[in-house]
Amino acid sequence: MIAMSPASRPWHTRIATAAAIAAALACVGVPAVRAVVRTAQAGAGEDTPVAAANAYLRAVFESGDSLAISRCLCSDNRDELFREARDLRRQVEPYTTFGVKVESSDWRTSDSDGTVSARVNLRFTQIDPATGSVTFTGGPVHEWRFRTRDDGGISGGWKVCDIDAPPMCDMHLRC
């Protein structure tokens, strides 16, 4: 049997092959590109230092979602900061059965290096399982300070690099 050269193959075979390759690229390539873009966007920081600090507070206390917390943290010391965030979350969990609401106000930028501070109050919602009564509690407002940095790069944006927070016990919680 004599093999036909590519130039002598019928035109419809070449078009069908090209269409199959284009379809395969569209089916595999486009979702792969979308996944890469979504991954990069998921790791992106915030537009401002205040937004980064506020996102950190909400991720740690309101959602507790590991990905949301990690997204807020600088890459230099992410593991250490993540452990601190999880520890803060573990401290408040026994005091709430329904949720934590973060109230932050009086945001101030301390200097040009991305350090911001705010007055923070944590409000807890507790439900008594025996009676079903709902109790809202909150401690006094305390100042928290956040050192942030614009990480740059594909997953850049402002992220939290250090947190100076009052101790949870006897400040926000009655331990």
DACOR-V298084 format. One record per helix or strand of 3 or more residues. SS is the DSSP state (a for helix, b for strand). FROM is the first residue (numbers start at 0). TO is the last residue. Records with the same first field share a line. If there is no record, write none. Layout:
SS: FROM-TO + FROM-TO
This chain:
a: 5-7 + 10-41 + 48-62 + 65-70 + 77-92
b: 98-108 + 114-126 + 133-137 + 141-149 + 157-163
